[in-house]
Amino acid sequence: MLATIIAILGWIVAIWCIIDILKKKCDLIKKILLIVLVLALNWIGVALYYFWLRKAVN
């Protein structure tokens, strides 16, 4: 039960990151790579995006 809740929260946060990525004004290739990173690595990808890549990508 707890694992299911954590997985659902992971997908919600990943979708939030994807929406944030799509709002950025950068190349389509960068957007696609960031989305793949977030989806492939789930919690690690979200953490990387939120703490490091969000500020680096314009």
Contact map, one row per residue, 1 for C-alpha under 8 A:
1111100000000000000000000000000000000000000000000000000000
1111110000000000000000000000000000000000000000000000000000
1111111000000000000000000000000000000000000000000000000000
1111111100000000000000000000000000000000000000000000000000
1111111110000000000000000000000000000000000000000000000000
0111111111000000000000000000000000000000000000000000000000
0011111111100000000000000000000000000000000000000000000000
0001111111110000000000000000000000000000000000000000000000
0000111111111000000000000000000000000000000000000000000000
0000011111111100000000000000000000000000011000000000000000
0000001111111110000000000000000000000000010000000000000000
0000000111111111000000000000000000000000000000000000000000
0000000011111111100000000000000000000000000001000000000000
0000000001111111110000000000000000000110011001000000000000
0000000000111111111000000000000000000000000000000000000000
0000000000011111111100000000000000000000000000000000000000
0000000000001111111110000000000000000100000001001100000000
0000000000000111111111000000000000100100000000000000000000
0000000000000011111111100000000000000000000000000000000000
0000000000000001111111110000000000000000000000000000000000
0000000000000000111111110000001001100000000000000000000000
0000000000000000011111111000001000000000000000000000000000
0000000000000000001111111000000000000000000000000000000000
0000000000000000000111111100000000000000000000000000000011
0000000000000000000001111110000000000000000000000000000001
0000000000000000000000011111011000000000000000000000000011
0000000000000000000000001111111000000000000000000000000000
0000000000000000000000000111111100000000000000000000000000
0000000000000000000000000011111110000000000000000000000000
0000000000000000000000000111111111000000000000000000000000
0000000000000000000011000111111111100000000000000000000000
0000000000000000000000000001111111110000000000000000000000
0000000000000000000000000000111111111000000000000000000000
0000000000000000000010000000011111111100000000001000000000
0000000000000000010010000000001111111110000000000000000000
0000000000000000000000000000000111111111000000000000000000
0000000000000000000000000000000011111111110010000000000000
0000000000000100110000000000000001111111111111001000000000
0000000000000100000000000000000000111111110010000000000000
0000000000000000000000000000000000011111110010000000000000
0000000000000000000000000000000000001111111111000000000000
0000000001100100000000000000000000001111111111000000000000
0000000001000100000000000000000000000100111111100000000000
0000000000000000000000000000000000000100111111110000000000
0000000000000000000000000000000000001111111111111000000000
0000000000001100100000000000000000000100111111111100000000
0000000000000000000000000000000000000000001111111111000000
0000000000000000000000000000000000000000000111111111100000
0000000000000000100000000000000001000100000011111111110000
0000000000000000100000000000000000000000000001111111110000
0000000000000000000000000000000000000000000000111111111000
0000000000000000000000000000000000000000000000111111111100
0000000000000000000000000000000000000000000000011111111110
0000000000000000000000000000000000000000000000001111111110
0000000000000000000000000000000000000000000000000011111111
0000000000000000000000000000000000000000000000000001111111
0000000000000000000000010100000000000000000000000000111111
0000000000000000000000011100000000000000000000000000001111
